[in-house]
Amino acid sequence: MRRTGETAVARPLTEDRRSRPRWVRGLGLPTGWGAVAVTYKLACPLAQQDGLEARIVSSAVFLAVETGLVVHVRRALLRELRELREVAGAAQNVLLRPLPARVAGLALAAGRLSASRGATVGGDLYEVAATDHGVRVVMGDVRGHGLAAIGTVAAVLGSFREAAHDEPELPLVMRRLERTLGRHLREKARAEHPASGGPAPEVPPAEDFVTVLLMEIGKDGEISVLNCGHPWPHLLSGHARPLVEADPLPPLGPFPLPAELAALYAGRLLPGETLVLHTDGMEDARDAAGAFFPLRAKLTEAARARPLTPQSLVQEVYAQLLRHTGRLPCDDVTLLALRNDRTRVPAQHPEPGRHAGTLR
């Protein structure tokens, strides 16, 4: 049990010991500049004269003092900004954790570009988890971007990280995300309008939604997907093509999931093939003339490079995107590449009706 009395006493002492020298150092330079100005005004005979030369010297002295104070304040603000960015970056990396280079035989690489300056995480989310049911992947896009969308990103990612391991079927994972998102949006609506009182509304606000793509890659490379309003991934096998051509379900939030919800079989990810997941900010990026970024063509070009690695693919596509737009995008842009690095070995006892090869 936590002893609150000891914590309440120890914390102010610790904070005071750590912060006091910093405050003393912070006040030292302004105090010194102020002392120089006061000493000059009271003790220097030239400061008491009214001649032109005396006025010029006095103006130069006070200008130097003011310049020193401005420089000091600017350095202090830059130092505080740098520390705030370090703290924000650490918090954002905890929320959207860097992916490992390999997960269960799949090579991974991801890149993200936030539309908000100073933020590395916005409204886009992704995660890859190796589970007993296969490698499960989520990619989503929260309405809006920047720091305002981080709360919803945290809710969806937290739910996926638990449900991906707990739920045996992909549709059950999606339903968990739907329940978590609905609860989060109702609490958010109540927090934004506290004057209304009463319980949280049963239906989340219609303007809040999240596009979500769930994908499961089995040990044999079989791909199952569920898509709620998100762009379909691209499969790179010589050239880039959409993994699925079907229409997705509506985004999570405005409409409930269908009563009958089944994952869609999307073929197999063979050894050496690469899947590329992205958010709509990639395809919606425009150049100065208003032309959209040709993602499929750029993926096909990047796929011809050898050796093709997820890291080189992500870097090349982002380089092409920035050359196309000539500036930071107006929306968050996220890209995730997964390459099947598993090897095919002959099976000793093939089952009837099954291929003689298995993947490991």
NUZAKE-280555 format. One line per field, with one value per residue (C-alpha): residue number from 0; x, y, z. Coordinates in nm, 3 decimals, decimal comma. Each point is the difference from the previous one (the first is absolute). Layout:
residues N
seq: [NUM ...] .
c1: [X ...] .
c2: [Y ...] .
c3: [Z ...] .
end
This chain:
residues 360
seq: [0 1 2 3 4 5 6 7 8 9 10 11 12 13 14 15 16 17 18 19 20 21 22 23 24 25 26 27 28 29 30 31 32 33 34 35 36 37 38 39 40 41 42 43 44 45 46 47 48 49 50 51 52 53 54 55 56 57 58 59 60 61 62 63 64 65 66 67 68 69 70 71 72 73 74 75 76 77 78 79 80 81 82 83 84 85 86 87 88 89 90 91 92 93 94 95 96 97 98 99 100 101 102 103 104 105 106 107 108 109 110 111 112 113 114 115 116 117 118 119 120 121 122 123 124 125 126 127 128 129 130 131 132 133 134 135 136 137 138 139 140 141 142 143 144 145 146 147 148 149 150 151 152 153 154 155 156 157 158 159 160 161 162 163 164 165 166 167 168 169 170 171 172 173 174 175 176 177 178 179 180 181 182 183 184 185 186 187 188 189 190 191 192 193 194 195 196 197 198 199 200 201 202 203 204 205 206 207 208 209 210 211 212 213 214 215 216 217 218 219 220 221 222 223 224 225 226 227 228 229 230 231 232 233 234 235 236 237 238 239 240 241 242 243 244 245 246 247 248 249 250 251 252 253 254 255 256 257 258 259 260 261 262 263 264 265 266 267 268 269 270 271 272 273 274 275 276 277 278 279 280 281 282 283 284 285 286 287 288 289 290 291 292 293 294 295 296 297 298 299 300 301 302 303 304 305 306 307 308 309 310 311 312 313 314 315 316 317 318 319 320 321 322 323 324 325 326 327 328 329 330 331 332 333 334 335 336 337 338 339 340 341 342 343 344 345 346 347 348 349 350 351 352 353 354 355 356 357 358 359] .
c1: [0,000 0,131 0,075 -0,142 0,133 0,361 -0,055 -0,163 0,291 0,287 -0,112 0,015 0,345 0,134 -0,147 0,127 0,356 0,005 -0,166 0,166 0,348 -0,164 -0,199 0,313 0,195 -0,291 -0,014 0,375 0,053 -0,303 0,101 0,352 -0,122 -0,233 0,284 0,213 -0,277 -0,069 0,371 0,060 -0,297 0,086 0,378 0,131 0,054 -0,066 -0,352 -0,076 0,085 -0,247 0,237 -0,039 0,303 -0,131 -0,341 0,154 0,210 -0,299 -0,216 0,271 0,030 -0,374 -0,026 0,268 -0,187 -0,328 0,171 0,152 -0,339 -0,168 0,269 -0,031 -0,379 0,024 0,248 -0,218 -0,308 0,189 0,126 -0,353 -0,132 0,270 -0,082 -0,373 0,062 0,214 -0,275 -0,267 0,210 0,052 -0,374 -0,089 0,244 -0,164 -0,339 0,110 0,287 0,278 -0,047 0,263 0,186 -0,152 -0,314 -0,063 0,193 -0,133 0,236 -0,157 0,052 -0,229 0,013 -0,225 -0,016 -0,222 -0,176 0,048 0,342 0,183 -0,212 0,113 -0,333 -0,330 -0,324 0,159 0,059 0,153 0,121 0,128 -0,039 0,118 -0,275 -0,104 -0,250 0,256 0,158 -0,270 0,029 -0,209 0,016 -0,241 -0,064 -0,179 -0,203 0,221 0,372 0,263 -0,014 -0,380 -0,034 0,248 -0,264 -0,201 0,317 0,094 -0,345 0,000 0,360 -0,045 -0,306 0,175 0,307 -0,220 -0,262 0,257 0,123 -0,330 -0,245 0,025 -0,177 0,071 -0,367 0,007 0,305 -0,188 -0,300 0,229 0,138 -0,352 -0,107 0,315 -0,032 -0,368 0,074 0,289 -0,201 -0,291 0,235 0,171 -0,336 -0,097 0,339 -0,030 -0,351 -0,001 -0,281 -0,254 0,032 -0,142 0,155 0,202 -0,212 -0,079 0,103 0,339 0,001 -0,039 0,300 0,244 0,112 0,300 0,087 0,143 0,167 0,054 0,215 0,113 0,287 0,008 0,302 -0,062 -0,031 -0,379 -0,138 -0,331 -0,118 -0,277 -0,025 -0,209 0,044 0,378 0,202 0,080 0,364 0,212 0,169 0,342 0,067 0,186 -0,236 -0,237 -0,367 -0,276 -0,026 -0,383 -0,239 -0,316 -0,166 0,093 -0,246 -0,080 0,250 -0,036 -0,201 -0,296 -0,154 -0,003 0,171 -0,223 -0,155 0,169 0,366 0,248 0,361 0,081 0,249 0,257 0,233 0,350 0,313 0,265 0,368 0,167 -0,324 -0,071 -0,318 -0,024 -0,259 -0,061 -0,238 -0,200 0,235 0,243 -0,241 -0,157 0,331 0,012 0,265 -0,018 -0,218 -0,248 0,104 -0,030 0,302 0,012 0,056 -0,052 0,241 0,263 -0,037 0,049 0,316 0,130 -0,078 0,236 0,298 0,227 0,050 -0,349 -0,028 -0,287 0,233 0,116 -0,356 -0,134 0,287 -0,038 -0,376 0,032 0,274 -0,225 -0,292 0,197 0,133 -0,355 -0,153 0,303 -0,115 -0,136 -0,333 -0,329 -0,098 0,185 0,172 0,091 0,153 0,061 0,179 0,008 0,210 -0,035 0,349 -0,115 0,155 -0,180 0,106 -0,143 -0,246 0,070 -0,366 -0,217 -0,370 -0,246 -0,113 0,270 0,318 0,316 0,177 -0,031 0,128 0,207] .
c2: [0,000 0,343 0,223 0,327 0,194 -0,074 0,079 0,332 0,108 -0,132 0,133 0,376 -0,038 -0,191 0,240 0,301 -0,135 -0,070 0,320 0,253 -0,004 0,030 0,306 0,150 -0,055 0,138 0,321 0,054 0,146 0,238 0,120 0,066 0,198 0,199 0,073 0,128 0,237 0,132 0,041 0,191 0,231 0,079 -0,018 0,100 0,379 -0,019 -0,120 0,320 0,227 0,128 0,035 -0,184 -0,219 -0,102 -0,083 -0,215 -0,191 -0,046 -0,124 -0,246 -0,131 -0,052 -0,151 -0,251 -0,082 -0,049 -0,214 -0,219 -0,045 -0,085 -0,255 -0,154 -0,027 -0,146 -0,265 -0,086 -0,037 -0,216 -0,218 -0,043 -0,076 -0,260 -0,168 0,004 -0,160 -0,270 -0,077 0,004 -0,223 -0,251 -0,005 -0,038 -0,288 -0,178 0,046 -0,096 -0,231 -0,053 -0,333 -0,273 -0,087 -0,350 -0,161 -0,374 -0,020 0,327 0,293 0,332 0,369 0,294 0,373 0,282 0,366 0,225 0,300 0,185 0,159 -0,126 -0,315 -0,344 -0,162 0,125 -0,170 -0,305 -0,323 -0,340 -0,305 -0,349 -0,282 -0,362 -0,204 -0,364 0,067 0,138 0,339 0,262 0,350 0,310 0,329 0,283 0,366 0,217 0,292 0,307 0,005 0,120 0,000 0,026 -0,354 -0,169 -0,091 -0,201 -0,158 -0,113 -0,151 -0,201 -0,119 -0,102 -0,204 -0,170 -0,093 -0,198 -0,134 -0,121 -0,257 -0,072 -0,047 -0,314 0,153 0,323 0,119 -0,020 0,227 0,253 -0,010 0,067 0,304 0,119 -0,024 0,173 0,280 0,055 0,026 0,237 0,228 0,018 0,094 0,253 0,158 0,027 0,154 0,258 0,101 -0,031 0,256 -0,239 -0,234 -0,349 -0,321 -0,028 -0,020 -0,349 0,089 0,168 0,326 -0,063 0,215 -0,228 -0,317 -0,225 -0,201 -0,338 -0,278 -0,330 -0,269 -0,344 -0,189 -0,370 -0,226 -0,116 0,359 0,003 0,352 0,089 0,361 0,216 0,354 0,282 0,296 -0,028 -0,014 -0,356 -0,113 -0,056 -0,330 0,026 -0,303 0,131 0,296 0,168 -0,094 0,041 -0,299 0,008 0,173 -0,022 0,301 0,046 0,029 0,349 0,148 -0,075 0,257 0,127 -0,341 -0,330 -0,307 -0,248 -0,276 -0,256 0,090 -0,224 0,048 0,006 -0,249 0,194 -0,270 -0,075 0,199 -0,217 0,005 0,309 0,191 0,329 0,157 0,379 0,158 0,374 0,272 0,216 0,292 -0,174 -0,017 0,340 0,190 0,249 0,199 0,372 -0,072 -0,205 -0,342 -0,288 -0,205 -0,312 -0,249 -0,320 0,108 0,102 -0,331 -0,185 0,201 -0,064 -0,373 -0,031 0,107 -0,279 -0,088 0,102 0,041 0,149 0,274 0,103 -0,016 0,232 0,245 0,011 0,055 0,283 0,161 -0,018 0,143 0,303 0,062 -0,016 0,241 0,223 0,056 -0,176 -0,171 0,147 -0,327 -0,262 -0,258 -0,350 -0,290 -0,357 -0,269 -0,373 -0,248 -0,375 -0,126 -0,349 -0,285 -0,285 -0,348 -0,337 -0,159 -0,357 -0,104 0,214 -0,008 -0,109 0,292 0,227 0,130 -0,192 0,316 0,169 0,331 0,070] .
c3: [0,000 -0,086 0,297 -0,117 0,297 -0,084 -0,370 0,075 0,219 -0,210 -0,336 0,074 0,158 -0,300 -0,252 0,195 0,018 -0,370 -0,116 0,231 -0,164 -0,340 0,108 0,153 -0,322 -0,201 0,201 0,011 -0,346 0,000 0,347 -0,125 -0,301 0,223 0,240 -0,287 -0,112 0,351 0,079 -0,319 0,059 0,363 0,013 -0,342 -0,033 -0,374 0,065 0,193 -0,293 -0,261 -0,293 -0,329 0,063 0,343 -0,141 -0,273 0,253 0,231 -0,287 -0,101 0,358 0,041 -0,349 0,095 0,322 -0,184 -0,264 0,268 0,168 -0,331 -0,084 0,344 -0,022 -0,350 0,112 0,299 -0,222 -0,249 0,282 0,137 -0,350 -0,055 0,330 -0,075 -0,340 0,161 0,250 -0,272 -0,224 0,280 0,077 -0,369 -0,044 0,292 -0,166 -0,352 0,077 -0,256 -0,174 0,018 -0,317 -0,009 0,141 -0,044 -0,325 -0,141 -0,065 0,101 -0,055 0,067 -0,053 0,113 -0,083 0,209 -0,149 0,331 0,045 0,306 0,028 -0,117 0,076 -0,127 -0,095 -0,167 0,189 -0,066 0,190 -0,081 0,252 -0,019 0,167 0,033 -0,280 -0,244 -0,063 0,045 -0,138 0,053 -0,185 0,057 -0,058 0,255 -0,129 0,028 0,064 0,242 0,378 0,012 -0,139 0,235 0,262 -0,253 -0,138 0,351 0,059 -0,324 0,031 0,363 -0,089 -0,294 0,203 0,237 -0,240 -0,255 0,253 0,175 -0,287 -0,217 -0,301 -0,186 0,006 0,381 0,002 -0,211 0,233 0,295 -0,180 -0,074 0,365 0,122 -0,254 0,081 0,370 -0,061 -0,229 0,245 0,284 -0,225 -0,089 0,366 0,090 -0,280 0,109 0,381 0,040 -0,150 0,299 0,016 -0,130 -0,317 -0,318 -0,128 -0,355 -0,067 -0,195 -0,373 -0,091 0,186 -0,174 -0,059 -0,308 0,098 -0,197 0,181 -0,158 0,107 -0,166 0,082 0,023 -0,358 -0,125 -0,024 0,035 0,164 0,011 0,140 -0,129 0,144 -0,234 -0,044 -0,325 -0,106 0,022 -0,309 -0,077 -0,166 -0,217 -0,302 -0,005 0,244 0,008 0,259 0,230 -0,018 -0,238 0,217 0,163 0,366 0,287 0,139 0,246 0,369 0,191 -0,205 -0,074 0,191 -0,143 -0,183 0,210 -0,225 -0,021 -0,179 -0,096 -0,369 -0,139 -0,207 -0,131 0,121 0,061 -0,163 0,099 -0,145 -0,051 0,177 0,133 0,027 0,228 -0,002 0,110 -0,239 0,057 -0,236 -0,296 0,074 -0,007 -0,290 -0,178 -0,082 -0,306 0,202 -0,133 0,245 0,102 -0,226 0,281 -0,199 -0,273 0,255 0,183 -0,328 -0,069 0,351 -0,029 -0,298 0,211 0,117 0,272 0,111 0,375 0,202 0,125 -0,347 -0,132 0,271 -0,044 -0,378 0,009 0,252 -0,207 -0,308 0,200 0,120 -0,350 -0,132 0,254 0,057 0,359 0,305 -0,067 0,115 0,168 0,202 -0,222 0,119 -0,190 0,121 -0,201 0,084 -0,199 0,038 0,082 0,091 -0,200 -0,170 0,106 -0,110 0,240 0,108 0,015 -0,226 0,077 -0,270 -0,210 0,136 -0,163 0,077 0,114 0,336 0,117 0,303] .
end
